[in-house]
C-alpha cells in the first residue's frame, strides 16, 4: 500500500531530478573545464588575477595546482649514500630539484599531501595549531571568502604564490638560513618587513626556498642540495638557487632572493629567469640573517612584469632599516609594472661594458655567452636604442684613471711605494699629495691595472660577525644567542667537494674582534662617483653586459678560476649599490667544464689591482675540457644609476617582449 502510494510521486519527481542532475553536471563540467583551461605552467600574475576575477579559478585551487607540482618535482636530486650530511653524487635527469626547504602546511594537511616531516613548518612545534599562523591553504581560503564577499581583489598580489629564501624571517615557518641549528624556537618572532608587505598585498607564502647555507654555495645542512632543472648535474647558480629553481620549474609564481654579490642575478641567469637586484637602499633588509653593507633583496620571476609587480610591493622606506632613508622621495609615482609596456627604446642611450666581453682576455668557456649577449645588443639597437661603444681601453677606464687616485687616496697609494715612498715606520717620504696632483693633471701616467675588472669589493672586517650577532640578539632565542652558539649547537654537512659550512663560513666569520668597514665604504663611494661621472659625460641611461660569461659547472667539480678579473658572474658593480636586472638572453649549445689536474703547476699570484688588494694563488690547479653539448641559460644584465629601476625595467621589458628567450626546463613540464 505504501509502495503504491509512493510510486507515482517518484515517477513525477524523476524528470525533475534528472533535469537537476543534468544541470548540476553541466555546471560541474563547465567549472572543471574552466579550471582545466587554466595552465599553471608559465602563468603570470596578470593571468592568475584575470582568472580569479572571471571566477574561473580560486586561490585555493591555485595553491593546490602548485602543491601538485611541488609533490612531483621537489624531491631530492642527488644520491646521499653516506647520509644526509655526507658527500653527494649527482644524477643525470634527476626527477627532483629540492627547491623548497619548508612548506607552509599544517601537519595534517602536509601528511595528507604526502610530504615528509622534514618539510614541516617547524621542528620545535610539532602540534602547530596556533590559529594566528594560518597555513597556505588557510590563507587562500580566506582570500577566496573575501573575494566572494566583495568581488574585489584584496591587494595587488592577491592569490600570487610566493617562495621566500630561508635567510629571511617568516613568523609562521622555521628560519635558519639553511642551517640545521638547534634553536629553542626555530620560528622567529616576526616577519621580515618585505614578507609582511607581501602578505598584506594578498600574496600566499607557500614555503621557504632552499639555499646555500648561510648564503654560500648550493647546499645546506637542513635542506640538502639545490638542483638545476635545466641540467640536474650542474649548479643552480648561487645561494638563492632554491628561489630561482622554484620559479623556473613552475613550483611557485614568484620568489624572493638575496644578493650580497651575485645571488639574485646568478641563479636567475642560470634558470632562464628574470632577477632584479634593486638599488641597495630601496628594499628593507630587516628580518634577514646577517645583514651587511652590500646585502640587498629582490624578486625572481619568469617575466619582467611579474618581477616589477613584486618590487612595487616590497620597495620603500622602513624606519627599522636606516639605509632605506635614501629611498624617500626617489621612488616613482606610478607602480614599477607600469614601465613594462614600452615596445620601443628610441631615445635610450645604452653603453656596452666591453671590459666584460673581450674574448682575448678569457677562455673558450666565455665565448658563447659573449656571442649571445652581442646578439642581445643588436636586438636593443633594432628596438631603437643608441648603443654607445667605448674606446679600446673600455667604458669606465678613462674615468678610473682620472678619479680613482684621488677618491681612493691612501688605500691606493700604498700599492705603489716607488711613487709614494714611506720610511721604516710607514711615514710618507716626500710630498705624496703633489704626486697625486700630477697624476690628476695627466691621467695617462696612472700606474697599475685600471679597468673595472680589477677592483674587488673592499674588506669589511668584522661585518659578518656583527651581522650574525645583532640578528640573534634581536631574535631573542633561548638557545641560539650568538655566533658561537651557531657554531657549537648545530649539525653541519661535510663534503670534500665543498668543505664544511662550519669551517668555511661560520668559523672564519667569528674571528674578528673589531668592526671596520671603512675601506668598503670608501670603495663604494669611489666607484659610484666614477660610474656616475661616466653616465653623465656619455649621457647614458644604462649599461649592458653579460650577467656572467661562464655557464656554471657540474656539482662537485672545480669552478672556473678567475681570469683577468672574471669570475663566474659579473657582480662588482651591483655590489656597490647600483640596481641591475638580468633577463634571459638564450641558451648555449656547448659548455666547457673544469676538472682537477694535480700535475699542473700552481697558478701565480695575480698582479695588484686597481681596487687596492694583492692577488692570491689559485686554490687548485685545473684543466679546461670540452666542448660538451649542453643547453644552459644565458642572461644579459642592464645596470643603471641608483633608483633608476623604472628605466631599467622599461629596457628589460622591451627587450624581453621582442625576443622571448625564456624557455622552461623540458624535464619538468606539465603534469599528466
C-alpha positions in Angstrom: 0.0 0.0 0.0 2.8 2.4 0.9 4.7 1.4 -2.1 1.8 2.0 -4.4 1.2 5.4 -2.9 4.9 6.5 -3.3 5.4 5.1 -6.8 3.6 7.9 -8.6 5.4 10.5 -6.6 8.8 9.1 -7.6 7.6 8.9 -11.2 6.6 12.5 -11.1 9.9 13.6 -9.5 12.2 11.6 -11.7 12.1 14.0 -14.7 12.7 16.9 -12.3 15.6 15.1 -10.6 17.1 14.1 -13.9 16.9 17.7 -15.1 18.5 18.9 -11.8 21.3 16.3 -12.1 22.0 17.3 -15.7 22.1 21.0 -14.7 24.5 20.3 -11.8 26.6 18.1 -14.1 26.8 20.8 -16.7 27.8 23.3 -14.0 30.4 20.9 -12.7 31.8 20.1 -16.2 31.8 23.8 -17.1 33.7 24.7 -13.9 36.0 21.8 -14.4 36.7 22.7 -18.0 37.3 26.3 -17.0 39.8 25.3 -14.3 41.4 22.7 -16.6 41.8 25.5 -19.1 43.9 27.5 -16.6 47.5 26.4 -17.2 49.7 27.0 -14.1 52.9 26.4 -16.0 54.4 29.7 -17.1 51.5 31.6 -15.8 51.8 35.2 -14.7 50.3 37.4 -12.0 48.1 39.1 -14.5 46.7 35.8 -15.8 46.1 34.5 -12.3 44.2 37.5 -11.3 42.2 37.6 -14.6 41.1 34.0 -13.9 40.2 34.8 -10.3 38.1 37.9 -11.4 36.4 35.8 -14.1 35.6 33.2 -11.4 37.5 30.6 -13.4 40.0 30.0 -10.6 40.2 30.3 -6.8 43.3 31.0 -4.8 42.7 27.6 -3.1 42.7 25.8 -6.4 45.9 27.6 -7.5 47.7 26.6 -4.3 46.7 23.0 -4.9 48.0 23.2 -8.5 51.3 24.3 -7.2 51.3 21.7 -4.4 50.8 19.0 -7.0 53.9 20.2 -8.9 55.9 20.5 -5.7 54.9 17.0 -4.8 56.0 15.8 -8.3 59.2 17.8 -8.6 60.6 19.0 -5.3 62.2 15.7 -4.3 65.9 15.1 -3.8 68.0 15.3 -7.0 71.3 13.7 -5.7 72.4 10.4 -4.2 73.4 10.6 -0.5 74.9 7.2 0.1 76.7 8.3 3.3 73.8 10.0 4.8 72.2 13.5 4.6 75.3 15.4 5.7 77.9 13.4 3.7 79.2 13.6 0.1 76.7 13.6 -2.7 76.6 12.0 -6.1 74.9 13.8 -9.0 72.1 12.2 -11.0 71.6 12.9 -14.8 68.0 13.9 -15.5 67.1 13.7 -11.8 63.4 13.8 -11.1 63.6 16.3 -8.2 65.2 19.7 -7.8 64.9 20.2 -4.0 64.0 23.9 -4.4 61.8 24.3 -1.3 63.2 23.6 2.2 60.0 24.1 4.2 56.3 24.0 3.2 53.6 26.3 4.7 51.2 23.5 5.6 49.6 22.3 8.9 50.8 18.9 10.0 47.6 17.0 9.0 47.5 18.8 5.6 51.1 18.2 4.9 50.8 14.5 5.6 47.6 14.2 3.5 49.6 15.6 0.6 52.4 13.1 1.3 55.2 15.5 2.3 57.5 14.1 5.0 58.2 15.6 8.4 61.3 17.4 7.2 59.1 19.8 5.2 57.2 20.8 8.4 56.7 24.4 9.2 58.5 23.9 12.5 60.8 21.3 14.1 60.2 22.8 17.5 56.4 23.0 17.4 55.1 19.6 16.2 51.5 20.4 17.1 51.5 23.6 15.0 47.9 24.6 15.8 48.1 28.3 16.5 45.1 29.9 14.8 47.2 33.1 14.3 49.5 31.2 12.0 47.3 30.2 9.1 49.0 27.9 6.5 49.0 28.5 2.7 45.6 26.8 2.1 44.0 28.6 5.0 45.3 31.9 3.7 44.0 31.0 0.2 40.6 30.1 1.7 40.4 33.5 3.4 41.2 35.3 0.2 38.5 33.3 -1.6 36.0 34.2 1.1 36.9 37.9 0.9 36.6 37.8 -2.9 33.2 36.0 -2.8 32.0 38.7 -0.4 33.3 41.8 -2.2 34.1 40.7 -5.8 37.4 42.6 -5.4 41.0 41.5 -5.0 42.4 42.3 -1.6 45.6 43.8 -3.0 48.0 43.9 -5.9 49.3 40.4 -5.2 46.0 38.7 -4.5 46.5 34.9 -5.0 50.1 35.1 -6.0 52.0 32.1 -4.7 55.5 33.0 -3.3 58.6 31.3 -2.0 60.9 33.2 0.3 64.6 32.4 0.7 65.2 30.8 4.1 67.6 33.7 5.0 64.5 35.8 5.8 62.3 35.7 8.8 58.8 34.3 8.5 56.9 34.2 11.7 54.9 31.1 10.8 57.8 29.0 9.4 61.3 27.9 10.6 64.0 30.3 9.5 67.6 29.1 9.9 69.4 30.3 6.7 69.6 26.7 5.6 71.3 25.5 8.8 70.4 22.6 11.0 70.8 24.7 14.1 69.2 23.8 17.5 67.0 26.8 18.1 64.7 26.6 21.1 62.1 28.1 18.7 63.0 27.7 15.1 60.3 30.3 14.2 61.4 33.9 14.6 59.0 36.2 16.4 58.2 38.5 13.5 58.0 38.6 9.7 60.8 40.3 7.8 59.5 43.7 6.6 59.1 42.7 3.0 57.4 39.4 3.9 54.7 41.3 5.8 54.3 43.7 2.8 53.8 40.7 0.5 51.2 39.2 2.8 49.4 42.5 3.2 49.2 42.7 -0.6 47.4 39.4 -0.8 50.4 37.1 -1.6 50.3 33.5 -0.4 53.7 32.3 1.0 53.8 28.6 0.2 57.2 27.9 1.7 60.8 28.7 2.3 63.3 28.3 -0.6 66.3 26.2 -0.1 69.6 28.0 -0.2 73.4 27.7 0.1 73.9 27.5 3.9 74.4 31.0 5.3 74.3 32.3 1.8 77.3 30.3 0.5 77.3 27.7 -2.3 74.4 25.5 -3.3 74.0 23.1 -0.3 72.5 23.4 3.2 72.7 21.2 6.2 69.0 21.1 6.7 67.7 21.4 3.2 70.2 19.5 1.2 71.4 20.2 -2.3 69.8 22.6 -4.7 69.4 21.2 -8.3 69.4 23.0 -11.6 66.3 21.9 -13.5 68.0 22.6 -16.9 70.7 20.1 -16.2 70.4 18.3 -12.9 74.2 17.6 -12.5 75.0 21.3 -12.7 75.0 24.0 -10.1 71.8 26.1 -9.7 73.7 29.4 -9.5 74.4 30.8 -6.1 72.9 30.8 -2.7 69.4 31.9 -3.9 69.3 28.8 -6.1 66.1 27.4 -4.5 64.3 30.7 -5.2 65.3 30.7 -8.8 64.7 27.0 -9.5 61.3 27.0 -7.9 60.3 29.8 -10.3 62.0 28.1 -13.3 60.3 24.8 -12.7 56.9 26.5 -12.0 56.6 25.4 -8.4 55.6 29.0 -7.5 54.6 32.2 -9.2 57.5 34.3 -8.0 60.2 34.1 -5.3 62.4 36.4 -3.2 66.2 36.1 -3.3 69.1 37.9 -1.6 72.2 39.3 -3.2 75.4 40.2 -1.5 77.4 39.5 -4.6 75.6 37.8 -7.4 72.9 35.7 -5.6 69.8 37.2 -7.2 71.1 37.6 -10.8 73.3 34.5 -10.9 70.6 31.9 -10.1 68.1 33.9 -12.2 70.5 33.8 -15.1 71.2 30.0 -14.6 67.5 29.3 -14.6 66.3 31.4 -17.6 64.5 33.8 -15.2 64.3 37.5 -14.5 66.0 38.8 -11.4 66.0 42.3 -10.0 68.8 43.3 -7.7 67.4 46.6 -6.7 69.2 49.8 -5.6 70.8 48.9 -2.2 68.6 51.3 -0.3 65.3 50.5 -2.0 64.1 47.4 -0.1 64.2 46.9 3.6 66.6 44.2 4.9 65.0 44.0 8.3 64.4 40.4 9.3 67.4 39.0 7.5 70.1 36.7 8.9 73.5 38.5 8.7 72.7 41.9 7.2 75.7 43.5 5.6 76.6 46.7 3.7 76.2 45.0 0.3 73.2 42.8 1.0 70.0 43.6 -0.9 66.7 41.9 -1.6 64.9 41.4 -4.8 62.3 39.3 -6.8 63.0 36.4 -9.1 60.2 35.8 -11.7 59.6 34.4 -15.2 58.7 37.8 -16.6 59.9 41.4 -16.1 56.4 42.5 -15.4 55.9 40.0 -12.6 59.2 40.9 -11.0 58.2 44.6 -11.3 54.8 43.9 -9.6 56.6 42.3 -6.6 59.1 45.2 -6.5 56.2 47.7 -6.2 55.0 46.0 -3.1 58.3 45.4 -1.3 60.1 48.7 -2.1 60.1 51.8 0.1 61.1 53.3 3.4 61.2 51.2 6.5 62.2 53.1 9.7 63.8 49.9 11.0 66.3 49.9 8.2 68.3 53.2 8.2 69.6 52.6 4.6 66.0 52.9 3.2 66.0 56.6 4.2 67.9 57.2 1.0 64.8 56.0 -0.9 62.5 58.7 0.4 61.4 60.8 -2.5 63.2 58.7 -5.0 60.6 56.1 -5.9 58.3 56.6 -8.9 54.7 57.9 -8.6 53.5 55.0 -10.7 54.0 51.3 -9.9 57.0 49.7 -11.4 54.9 47.4 -13.6 53.6 50.5 -15.4 57.0 50.7 -17.1 56.8 47.3 -18.7 54.7 48.2 -21.7 57.1 50.2 -23.9 57.9 48.5 -27.2 60.4 51.0 -28.5 63.7 52.1 -26.9 64.1 55.1 -29.2 65.9 57.9 -27.3 67.6 55.5 -24.9 71.4 55.5 -24.8 72.9 52.2 -23.6 76.7 51.8 -23.0 78.4 48.5 -23.6 80.8 47.3 -20.9 83.3 45.8 -23.3 85.7 45.2 -20.4 83.5 42.2 -19.6 83.2 41.0 -23.2 86.8 40.8 -24.5 87.3 37.2 -25.7 91.1 37.7 -25.9 91.3 38.1 -22.1 89.3 35.0 -21.1 88.9 31.4 -22.3 86.8 29.3 -24.7 84.3 28.9 -21.8 83.3 32.5 -22.1 82.8 32.8 -25.9 79.3 31.5 -26.4 77.8 33.6 -23.7 79.5 36.7 -25.1 78.2 35.9 -28.5 74.6 35.7 -27.2 74.9 39.0 -25.4 76.3 40.6 -28.6 73.1 39.3 -30.2 71.1 41.0 -27.4 72.9 44.3 -28.1 71.9 44.1 -31.7 68.3 43.4 -30.6 68.5 46.6 -28.5 69.7 48.5 -31.5 66.8 47.2 -33.5 64.4 48.4 -30.8 65.7 51.9 -31.4 68.3 52.3 -28.6 71.5 54.2 -29.3 74.3 51.8 -28.5 77.4 53.6 -27.1 80.5 51.7 -27.8 83.6 52.5 -25.7 87.1 53.2 -26.8 89.6 50.3 -26.9 90.6 50.9 -23.3 87.0 50.3 -22.1 83.9 52.2 -21.0 85.0 53.0 -17.4 88.8 53.0 -17.7 89.2 56.7 -18.6 87.2 57.7 -15.5 89.1 55.3 -13.3 92.4 56.8 -14.4 91.0 60.3 -13.8 89.3 59.9 -10.5 90.4 56.8 -8.6 93.8 58.0 -7.3 92.1 60.9 -5.6 89.0 59.0 -4.5 90.8 56.0 -3.1 93.8 58.1 -2.0 95.9 56.5 0.8 94.4 53.0 0.3 95.6 53.3 -3.4 98.9 55.0 -2.9 100.1 52.2 -0.6 100.2 49.9 -3.6 102.9 52.0 -5.3 105.8 52.7 -2.9 108.0 53.6 -5.9 105.8 56.7 -6.4 104.7 57.1 -2.8 107.7 56.1 -0.7 107.5 55.7 3.1 110.1 55.2 5.8 110.6 52.2 8.1 107.8 53.5 10.3 105.4 53.8 7.4 105.5 57.7 7.4 105.5 59.4 4.0 108.8 60.4 2.4 108.3 63.3 0.2 105.1 65.1 -0.9 102.6 62.4 -1.8 99.9 64.9 -2.4 102.0 66.7 -5.1 102.3 63.4 -6.9 98.6 62.9 -6.8 98.1 66.4 -8.3 100.5 65.4 -11.2 98.5 62.2 -11.9 95.3 64.2 -11.9 96.8 66.6 -14.4 97.9 63.7 -16.6 95.8 60.5 -16.0 97.8 58.6 -18.6 100.6 58.3 -16.1 98.4 56.5 -13.5 100.1 53.1 -12.9 98.7 49.6 -12.3 95.7 47.9 -13.6 92.9 50.3 -14.3 89.8 48.5 -15.6 86.6 47.9 -13.7 87.6 44.2 -13.7 90.5 44.9 -11.4 88.5 46.1 -8.4 87.4 43.9 -5.6 84.6 44.8 -3.1 87.0 46.0 -0.3 87.4 44.4 3.0 84.8 44.8 5.8 86.5 43.4 8.9 84.0 42.0 11.4 81.0 42.7 9.4 79.7 39.1 9.3 80.3 38.5 13.0 78.5 41.7 13.8 75.7 40.9 11.4 75.1 37.4 12.9 75.2 38.6 16.5 73.0 41.6 16.0 70.4 39.4 14.3 70.5 36.8 17.0 70.2 39.4 19.8 67.1 40.8 18.1 65.6 37.4 17.5 66.0 36.6 21.2 66.1 32.8 21.0 66.6 31.0 24.3 69.3 28.6 23.0 71.0 30.2 20.0 72.1 33.6 21.2 75.5 34.3 19.5 77.6 33.2 16.6 79.4 30.9 19.0 76.1 29.1 19.5 75.5 28.7 15.8 78.9 27.0 15.6 78.6 24.8 18.6 74.9 23.9 18.5 74.2 22.6 15.0 74.8 19.8 12.6 76.9 20.6 9.5 77.4 18.9 6.2 81.0 17.8 5.4 81.6 17.4 1.7 85.1 17.0 0.2 84.0 18.9 -2.9 82.5 21.8 -0.9 84.2 21.7 2.5 82.4 22.2 5.8 80.0 25.1 6.2 81.1 25.2 9.8 84.7 25.9 8.9 84.3 27.9 5.6 81.6 30.2 6.7 81.0 30.5 10.4 84.4 29.9 12.0 86.0 32.4 9.6 83.3 34.9 10.3 83.8 34.5 14.1 87.5 35.6 14.2 87.5 39.4 14.1 87.2 41.4 17.3 86.6 44.8 15.7 84.2 46.2 13.1 86.0 48.1 10.4 84.0 48.8 7.2 85.9 52.0 6.2 87.6 50.5 3.1 84.4 49.0 1.8 82.5 52.3 2.3 85.3 54.2 0.6 85.4 51.8 -2.3 81.6 52.1 -2.7 81.7 55.9 -2.8 84.7 55.9 -5.2 83.0 53.5 -7.7 79.7 55.3 -7.5 81.4 58.6 -8.3 83.4 57.0 -11.2 80.3 55.3 -12.7 78.0 58.3 -12.3 80.6 60.5 -14.0 80.8 58.1 -16.9 77.0 58.0 -17.2 76.8 61.8 -17.1 79.6 62.5 -19.6 78.4 59.9 -22.1 74.7 60.7 -21.4 73.9 57.0 -20.7 70.6 55.7 -19.4 72.0 52.3 -18.7 74.9 49.9 -19.5 74.7 46.3 -20.8 76.9 43.3 -20.3 76.6 39.5 -19.7 75.3 38.6 -16.3 78.1 36.1 -16.4 80.3 34.7 -19.0 80.6 31.1 -17.6 77.7 28.6 -17.6 78.1 27.1 -14.1 79.9 23.7 -13.9 78.9 20.4 -12.6 78.4 20.0 -8.8 81.5 18.7 -7.1 83.8 19.9 -9.8 86.0 23.0 -9.6 84.6 26.3 -10.5 86.1 28.2 -13.4 89.1 30.1 -12.0 89.2 33.9 -12.1 90.9 35.1 -15.3 91.7 38.8 -15.7 89.2 39.7 -13.1 86.5 37.5 -14.5 84.8 35.0 -12.2 81.5 33.2 -12.9 79.3 36.3 -12.6 80.0 40.0 -13.1 79.0 41.2 -9.7 81.2 44.1 -8.6 79.2 47.0 -10.0 75.9 45.8 -8.5 77.6 45.2 -5.1 78.4 49.0 -5.0 74.6 49.7 -4.7 73.7 50.1 -8.4 70.4 48.5 -9.5 70.7 45.7 -12.0 68.2 43.4 -13.8 69.0 40.2 -15.6 66.8 38.9 -18.4 67.1 35.6 -20.4 69.2 36.0 -23.5 69.1 32.5 -24.8 70.8 29.2 -24.3 74.3 27.8 -25.0 74.8 24.9 -27.4 78.0 23.8 -25.7 79.9 24.5 -22.5 83.4 23.9 -21.2 84.0 22.2 -17.8 86.8 22.2 -15.3 88.4 19.1 -13.9 91.1 18.9 -11.2 94.6 18.5 -12.5 97.0 17.7 -9.6 100.0 17.6 -12.0 99.6 21.2 -13.3 101.7 23.9 -11.8 100.1 26.2 -9.3 98.8 29.5 -10.7 100.9 32.5 -10.0 99.7 35.3 -7.7 97.6 37.9 -9.6 99.0 41.4 -10.0 97.9 44.3 -7.9 94.5 45.5 -8.8 93.0 49.0 -9.3 90.9 48.2 -6.2 93.9 48.0 -3.8 94.2 44.3 -2.9 97.1 42.0 -3.6 96.2 38.9 -5.6 96.5 35.3 -4.3 97.3 32.0 -5.7 94.5 29.9 -7.3 93.1 27.4 -4.8 93.7 24.4 -7.0 95.1 23.6 -10.5 92.6 22.6 -13.1 92.1 21.8 -16.8 89.5 23.1 -19.2 87.7 20.3 -21.0 85.1 20.4 -23.8 83.2 21.4 -25.7 80.3 19.4 -24.1 76.8 19.6 -25.5 74.6 21.5 -23.0 71.7 23.9 -23.4 72.3 26.2 -20.4 70.6 29.6 -19.9 72.5 32.8 -20.6 71.4 36.2 -19.1 72.0 39.8 -20.1 72.4 42.5 -17.4 71.0 46.0 -17.5 72.5 48.3 -14.9 71.7 51.9 -14.1 72.0 54.8 -11.7 70.7 54.3 -8.2 66.9 54.4 -8.1 66.7 54.1 -11.9 64.6 51.0 -11.7 61.8 52.4 -14.0 64.4 53.0 -16.8 65.9 49.5 -16.4 62.5 47.8 -16.3 61.5 49.7 -19.4 64.6 48.5 -21.3 64.4 44.9 -19.9 60.7 44.6 -20.7 61.0 45.9 -24.3 63.9 43.5 -24.9 62.1 40.6 -23.3 58.9 41.1 -25.4 60.9 41.5 -28.6 63.0 38.4 -28.1 61.0 36.0 -25.8 64.2 34.0 -25.0 62.9 32.3 -21.8 62.2 28.6 -22.1 61.0 26.3 -19.2 63.1 23.3 -18.3 62.0 20.4 -20.5 62.2 17.7 -17.9 59.8 19.5 -15.6 56.8 20.1 -17.8 53.1 19.9 -17.2 51.7 17.1 -15.0 49.5 14.4 -16.5 
